């Protein structure tokens, strides 16, 4: 499933929030890739891929999330970062 949400958080803060929510201490998924504007997780037969893009000329970022098997947790995450 694909999700998209706008947030006032910076790219760095979105990635940090994703690591906390989906990684160790959170959902417990394994980080498989991480960059300045993206992070990917795997586990439990599914995955979560998050990409963040700062909107030019705005104080907002667009967050795109692709997931399989983790829709409930993705919706929780969106609720935390959405303004």
MIMIGU-148054 format. One record per atom (N, C-alpha, C): residue number from 1; atom name; z, y, x. Coordinates in pm, 1 decimal. Atoms other than C-alpha are relative to their C-alpha. Layout:
BEGIN
num=NUM; atomo=CA; z=Z; y=Y; x=X $
...
This chain:
BEGIN
num=1; atomo=N; z=0.0; y=-116.9; x=84.2 $
num=1; atomo=CA; z=0.0; y=0.0; x=0.0 $
num=1; atomo=C; z=0.0; y=123.7; x=89.1 $
num=2; atomo=N; z=5.0; y=-126.7; x=-72.3 $
num=2; atomo=CA; z=-71.6; y=354.8; x=118.0 $
num=2; atomo=C; z=83.6; y=104.4; x=-72.6 $
num=3; atomo=N; z=-80.3; y=-109.2; x=54.3 $
num=3; atomo=CA; z=167.6; y=645.6; x=67.6 $
num=3; atomo=C; z=-26.6; y=124.0; x=82.9 $
num=4; atomo=N; z=13.9; y=-126.8; x=-69.2 $
num=4; atomo=CA; z=142.5; y=1013.6; x=156.5 $
num=4; atomo=C; z=101.8; y=97.3; x=-57.4 $
num=5; atomo=N; z=-100.9; y=-96.7; x=42.9 $
num=5; atomo=CA; z=408.7; y=1285.8; x=143.9 $
num=5; atomo=C; z=-2.0; y=118.6; x=95.1 $
num=6; atomo=N; z=-16.0; y=-119.3; x=-82.7 $
num=6; atomo=CA; z=448.4; y=1642.5; x=268.8 $
num=6; atomo=C; z=147.9; y=23.1; x=25.0 $
num=7; atomo=N; z=-138.3; y=-28.2; x=-35.7 $
num=7; atomo=CA; z=765.1; y=1749.5; x=446.8 $
num=7; atomo=C; z=7.2; y=124.5; x=87.4 $
num=8; atomo=N; z=-23.6; y=-113.8; x=-88.6 $
num=8; atomo=CA; z=910.9; y=2052.7; x=620.5 $
num=8; atomo=C; z=44.7; y=-45.9; x=139.4 $
num=9; atomo=N; z=-45.2; y=53.6; x=-128.2 $
num=9; atomo=CA; z=1031.0; y=1825.5; x=902.6 $
num=9; atomo=C; z=-113.0; y=3.2; x=103.0 $
num=10; atomo=N; z=98.1; y=6.5; x=-108.5 $
num=10; atomo=CA; z=856.7; y=1841.7; x=1239.0 $
num=10; atomo=C; z=-41.7; y=-144.9; x=22.1 $
num=11; atomo=N; z=45.7; y=135.7; x=-32.5 $
num=11; atomo=CA; z=660.2; y=1543.9; x=1366.8 $
num=11; atomo=C; z=110.4; y=-79.5; x=68.8 $
num=12; atomo=N; z=-105.0; y=67.3; x=-76.6 $
num=12; atomo=CA; z=942.9; y=1461.2; x=1607.8 $
num=12; atomo=C; z=114.0; y=-45.3; x=-90.5 $
num=13; atomo=N; z=-110.6; y=35.4; x=90.4 $
num=13; atomo=CA; z=1204.9; y=1464.1; x=1331.7 $
num=13; atomo=C; z=-40.2; y=-111.4; x=-96.4 $
num=14; atomo=N; z=47.2; y=107.6; x=87.4 $
num=14; atomo=CA; z=992.1; y=1243.4; x=1104.7 $
num=14; atomo=C; z=4.3; y=-132.5; x=74.9 $
num=15; atomo=N; z=0.0; y=123.0; x=-79.6 $
num=15; atomo=CA; z=946.8; y=987.2; x=1383.5 $
num=15; atomo=C; z=143.3; y=-46.1; x=25.2 $
num=16; atomo=N; z=-140.6; y=36.3; x=-22.3 $
num=16; atomo=CA; z=1320.2; y=997.4; x=1465.0 $
num=16; atomo=C; z=63.0; y=-57.5; x=-126.9 $
num=17; atomo=N; z=-52.8; y=49.6; x=127.0 $
num=17; atomo=CA; z=1406.3; y=949.5; x=1097.1 $
num=17; atomo=C; z=-55.6; y=-138.9; x=-31.5 $
num=18; atomo=N; z=61.3; y=131.6; x=23.6 $
num=18; atomo=CA; z=1162.2; y=657.0; x=1073.6 $
num=18; atomo=C; z=64.3; y=-106.8; x=87.7 $
num=19; atomo=N; z=-65.1; y=95.6; x=-90.1 $
num=19; atomo=CA; z=1315.1; y=487.6; x=1378.7 $
num=19; atomo=C; z=138.8; y=-37.0; x=-50.1 $
num=20; atomo=N; z=-134.7; y=24.8; x=51.6 $
num=20; atomo=CA; z=1661.8; y=523.8; x=1227.7 $
num=20; atomo=C; z=-5.0; y=-83.0; x=-128.0 $
num=21; atomo=N; z=7.9; y=68.2; x=130.0 $
num=21; atomo=CA; z=1555.0; y=403.5; x=881.4 $
num=21; atomo=C; z=-53.8; y=-142.8; x=12.3 $
num=22; atomo=N; z=66.6; y=130.5; x=-5.0 $
num=22; atomo=CA; z=1326.0; y=112.7; x=974.0 $
num=22; atomo=C; z=40.5; y=-86.6; x=118.6 $
num=23; atomo=N; z=-32.9; y=74.9; x=-120.9 $
num=23; atomo=CA; z=1449.1; y=11.0; x=1321.4 $
num=23; atomo=C; z=138.4; y=-60.3; x=-3.1 $
num=24; atomo=N; z=-133.9; y=57.1; x=-12.9 $
num=24; atomo=CA; z=1772.9; y=-137.7; x=1451.0 $
num=24; atomo=C; z=102.1; y=95.7; x=-58.7 $
num=25; atomo=N; z=-99.3; y=-82.2; x=66.9 $
num=25; atomo=CA; z=2070.6; y=-13.4; x=1255.8 $
num=25; atomo=C; z=-44.3; y=41.7; x=-139.3 $
num=26; atomo=N; z=53.7; y=-29.6; x=132.5 $
num=26; atomo=CA; z=1846.3; y=36.6; x=952.1 $
num=26; atomo=C; z=-49.4; y=-129.9; x=-61.6 $
num=27; atomo=N; z=62.2; y=119.7; x=58.7 $
num=27; atomo=CA; z=1608.7; y=-215.2; x=797.7 $
num=27; atomo=C; z=-5.3; y=-114.0; x=101.1 $
num=28; atomo=N; z=0.0; y=101.7; x=-104.9 $
num=28; atomo=CA; z=1594.3; y=-397.1; x=1132.4 $
num=28; atomo=C; z=-136.7; y=-48.4; x=43.0 $
num=29; atomo=N; z=133.7; y=38.7; x=-42.6 $
num=29; atomo=CA; z=1220.4; y=-405.6; x=1190.2 $
num=29; atomo=C; z=-19.0; y=28.9; x=148.4 $
num=30; atomo=N; z=30.3; y=-16.7; x=-141.7 $
num=30; atomo=CA; z=1077.8; y=-430.1; x=1540.7 $
num=30; atomo=C; z=-104.4; y=109.4; x=18.3 $
num=31; atomo=N; z=97.6; y=-103.9; x=-33.0 $
num=31; atomo=CA; z=900.0; y=-124.6; x=1684.0 $
num=31; atomo=C; z=-111.2; y=-64.8; x=81.8 $
num=32; atomo=N; z=113.3; y=59.7; x=-71.2 $
num=32; atomo=CA; z=551.2; y=-238.6; x=1788.5 $
num=32; atomo=C; z=-86.6; y=103.6; x=69.2 $
num=33; atomo=N; z=76.1; y=-107.3; x=-63.3 $
num=33; atomo=CA; z=400.9; y=98.8; x=1879.4 $
num=33; atomo=C; z=69.6; y=130.9; x=-32.9 $
num=34; atomo=N; z=-62.6; y=-129.2; x=23.6 $
num=34; atomo=CA; z=532.2; y=453.2; x=1918.0 $
num=34; atomo=C; z=-69.0; y=106.6; x=82.7 $
num=35; atomo=N; z=59.0; y=-114.8; x=-67.5 $
num=35; atomo=CA; z=373.2; y=786.5; x=2004.2 $
num=35; atomo=C; z=63.2; y=127.7; x=-51.8 $
num=36; atomo=N; z=-54.0; y=-129.2; x=42.3 $
num=36; atomo=CA; z=434.9; y=1156.9; x=1949.3 $
num=36; atomo=C; z=-13.2; y=21.3; x=-150.2 $
num=37; atomo=N; z=24.6; y=-24.2; x=141.1 $
num=37; atomo=CA; z=290.6; y=1147.3; x=1598.7 $
num=37; atomo=C; z=-19.3; y=-128.7; x=-81.2 $
num=38; atomo=N; z=13.4; y=125.7; x=72.8 $
num=38; atomo=CA; z=303.3; y=779.9; x=1499.9 $
num=38; atomo=C; z=104.4; y=-101.6; x=47.1 $
num=39; atomo=N; z=-89.0; y=111.1; x=-33.7 $
num=39; atomo=CA; z=524.6; y=473.8; x=1490.7 $
num=39; atomo=C; z=-35.0; y=-117.5; x=-91.0 $
num=40; atomo=N; z=30.9; y=121.5; x=75.5 $
num=40; atomo=CA; z=464.5; y=114.8; x=1378.4 $
num=40; atomo=C; z=113.5; y=-99.9; x=14.7 $
num=41; atomo=N; z=-105.7; y=100.7; x=4.3 $
num=41; atomo=CA; z=709.0; y=-158.1; x=1280.8 $
num=41; atomo=C; z=-55.4; y=-128.6; x=-57.8 $
num=42; atomo=N; z=33.3; y=130.4; x=56.9 $
num=42; atomo=CA; z=680.0; y=-531.4; x=1205.4 $
num=42; atomo=C; z=126.2; y=-79.2; x=-22.2 $
num=43; atomo=N; z=-110.0; y=91.0; x=25.6 $
num=43; atomo=CA; z=909.1; y=-792.0; x=1060.8 $
num=43; atomo=C; z=-2.8; y=-50.1; x=-142.7 $
num=44; atomo=N; z=-10.5; y=55.4; x=134.6 $
num=44; atomo=CA; z=979.5; y=-1010.3; x=762.1 $
num=44; atomo=C; z=-132.9; y=-27.6; x=-66.9 $
num=45; atomo=N; z=131.2; y=30.4; x=57.2 $
num=45; atomo=CA; z=613.0; y=-1096.6; x=716.8 $
num=45; atomo=C; z=-79.7; y=122.3; x=-41.1 $
num=46; atomo=N; z=71.7; y=-122.1; x=36.4 $
num=46; atomo=CA; z=507.6; y=-733.8; x=680.1 $
num=46; atomo=C; z=2.4; y=101.7; x=110.6 $
num=47; atomo=N; z=4.5; y=-107.2; x=-99.2 $
num=47; atomo=CA; z=461.0; y=-405.8; x=856.0 $
num=47; atomo=C; z=12.4; y=135.6; x=-67.5 $
num=48; atomo=N; z=-2.3; y=-140.0; x=42.5 $
num=48; atomo=CA; z=507.4; y=-28.8; x=826.5 $
num=48; atomo=C; z=-64.8; y=80.8; x=112.2 $
num=49; atomo=N; z=66.9; y=-86.2; x=-96.3 $
num=49; atomo=CA; z=275.1; y=218.5; x=1001.6 $
num=49; atomo=C; z=9.2; y=143.4; x=-49.9 $
num=50; atomo=N; z=-22.7; y=-138.6; x=39.6 $
num=50; atomo=CA; z=362.9; y=589.0; x=993.2 $
num=50; atomo=C; z=-75.0; y=92.1; x=95.5 $
num=51; atomo=N; z=72.5; y=-101.0; x=-76.4 $
num=51; atomo=CA; z=138.2; y=874.4; x=1107.5 $
num=51; atomo=C; z=37.3; y=136.8; x=-55.7 $
num=52; atomo=N; z=-40.9; y=-134.6; x=40.3 $
num=52; atomo=CA; z=245.5; y=1239.9; x=1101.3 $
num=52; atomo=C; z=-100.5; y=100.5; x=55.0 $
num=53; atomo=N; z=95.9; y=-102.0; x=-40.7 $
num=53; atomo=CA; z=6.8; y=1534.8; x=1112.3 $
num=53; atomo=C; z=50.9; y=136.4; x=-44.9 $
num=54; atomo=N; z=-45.0; y=-135.9; x=30.8 $
num=54; atomo=CA; z=124.4; y=1897.8; x=1132.8 $
num=54; atomo=C; z=-114.2; y=74.3; x=-66.9 $
num=55; atomo=N; z=102.5; y=-75.4; x=71.5 $
num=55; atomo=CA; z=-64.7; y=2113.0; x=881.3 $
num=55; atomo=C; z=-21.4; y=133.6; x=70.2 $
num=56; atomo=N; z=34.3; y=-120.4; x=-74.8 $
num=56; atomo=CA; z=-244.2; y=2393.1; x=1061.4 $
num=56; atomo=C; z=30.6; y=125.6; x=-81.8 $
num=57; atomo=N; z=-32.8; y=-125.3; x=64.8 $
num=57; atomo=CA; z=-109.9; y=2737.3; x=977.1 $
num=57; atomo=C; z=113.6; y=-8.5; x=-100.4 $
num=58; atomo=N; z=-110.3; y=19.4; x=93.6 $
num=58; atomo=CA; z=176.3; y=2593.5; x=772.9 $
num=58; atomo=C; z=120.4; y=-55.1; x=75.2 $
num=59; atomo=N; z=-123.1; y=54.7; x=-57.2 $
num=59; atomo=CA; z=535.2; y=2497.6; x=845.2 $
num=59; atomo=C; z=30.0; y=-134.6; x=-67.2 $
num=60; atomo=N; z=-13.0; y=127.9; x=69.2 $
num=60; atomo=CA; z=475.2; y=2150.4; x=700.2 $
num=60; atomo=C; z=-76.1; y=-108.5; x=76.2 $
num=61; atomo=N; z=70.8; y=115.0; x=-54.8 $
num=61; atomo=CA; z=366.5; y=1803.9; x=805.6 $
num=61; atomo=C; z=-39.7; y=-92.8; x=-114.0 $
num=62; atomo=N; z=42.3; y=103.6; x=93.2 $
num=62; atomo=CA; z=172.2; y=1540.5; x=616.2 $
num=62; atomo=C; z=34.1; y=-135.0; x=63.8 $
num=63; atomo=N; z=-40.6; y=130.9; x=-49.1 $
num=63; atomo=CA; z=316.6; y=1191.2; x=654.1 $
num=63; atomo=C; z=-78.1; y=-106.0; x=-78.1 $
num=64; atomo=N; z=74.6; y=109.8; x=61.4 $
num=64; atomo=CA; z=89.6; y=892.6; x=586.2 $
num=64; atomo=C; z=64.2; y=-131.0; x=41.3 $
num=65; atomo=N; z=-69.0; y=126.8; x=-24.3 $
num=65; atomo=CA; z=245.2; y=548.6; x=552.1 $
num=65; atomo=C; z=-82.2; y=-114.0; x=-58.7 $
num=66; atomo=N; z=67.6; y=122.6; x=42.3 $
num=66; atomo=CA; z=70.4; y=213.0; x=533.3 $
num=66; atomo=C; z=101.4; y=-112.4; x=13.4 $
num=67; atomo=N; z=-99.4; y=107.3; x=-5.7 $
num=67; atomo=CA; z=288.0; y=-84.6; x=446.7 $
num=67; atomo=C; z=-46.3; y=-125.8; x=-73.0 $
num=68; atomo=N; z=13.9; y=127.4; x=71.3 $
num=68; atomo=CA; z=286.6; y=-447.4; x=343.2 $
num=68; atomo=C; z=138.1; y=-62.6; x=-1.1 $
num=69; atomo=N; z=-128.8; y=66.5; x=21.9 $
num=69; atomo=CA; z=602.3; y=-609.2; x=201.6 $
num=69; atomo=C; z=121.8; y=91.3; x=8.8 $
num=70; atomo=N; z=-115.1; y=-88.6; x=-17.3 $
num=70; atomo=CA; z=823.8; y=-300.8; x=259.5 $
num=70; atomo=C; z=-7.5; y=124.0; x=-89.5 $
num=71; atomo=N; z=19.8; y=-113.8; x=90.1 $
num=71; atomo=CA; z=734.5; y=-76.6; x=-36.5 $
num=71; atomo=C; z=131.8; y=64.4; x=-43.9 $
num=72; atomo=N; z=-127.9; y=-55.8; x=45.5 $
num=72; atomo=CA; z=1092.9; y=-35.0; x=-160.6 $
num=72; atomo=C; z=63.6; y=85.8; x=109.5 $
num=73; atomo=N; z=-59.9; y=-72.5; x=-112.2 $
num=73; atomo=CA; z=1217.4; y=72.2; x=181.7 $
num=73; atomo=C; z=-81.7; y=124.1; x=36.3 $
num=74; atomo=N; z=85.4; y=-116.6; x=-24.2 $
num=74; atomo=CA; z=918.3; y=305.1; x=227.5 $
num=74; atomo=C; z=30.6; y=108.7; x=-102.8 $
num=75; atomo=N; z=-33.3; y=-98.2; x=104.0 $
num=75; atomo=CA; z=998.3; y=473.3; x=-105.3 $
num=75; atomo=C; z=135.8; y=64.5; x=27.2 $
num=76; atomo=N; z=-130.4; y=-57.5; x=-39.3 $
num=76; atomo=CA; z=1358.8; y=519.1; x=11.7 $
num=76; atomo=C; z=-18.7; y=103.2; x=111.3 $
num=77; atomo=N; z=27.8; y=-89.8; x=-112.4 $
num=77; atomo=CA; z=1232.1; y=676.2; x=334.3 $
num=77; atomo=C; z=-65.5; y=128.7; x=-47.9 $
num=78; atomo=N; z=66.9; y=-118.3; x=54.4 $
num=78; atomo=CA; z=1002.3; y=910.9; x=144.7 $
num=78; atomo=C; z=100.4; y=90.7; x=-69.6 $
num=79; atomo=N; z=-103.7; y=-79.3; x=67.1 $
num=79; atomo=CA; z=1298.2; y=1022.9; x=-66.5 $
num=79; atomo=C; z=87.0; y=76.3; x=97.5 $
num=80; atomo=N; z=-83.7; y=-65.4; x=-101.6 $
num=80; atomo=CA; z=1486.2; y=1111.7; x=252.3 $
num=80; atomo=C; z=-71.2; y=115.0; x=71.0 $
num=81; atomo=N; z=70.5; y=-103.8; x=-75.2 $
num=81; atomo=CA; z=1213.9; y=1320.5; x=415.4 $
num=81; atomo=C; z=-70.8; y=101.8; x=-89.1 $
num=82; atomo=N; z=69.2; y=-89.8; x=91.7 $
num=82; atomo=CA; z=1053.9; y=1478.6; x=109.5 $
num=82; atomo=C; z=88.2; y=118.4; x=-35.1 $
num=83; atomo=N; z=-78.1; y=-117.5; x=37.6 $
num=83; atomo=CA; z=1160.4; y=1833.3; x=32.0 $
num=83; atomo=C; z=-25.2; y=41.3; x=-142.0 $
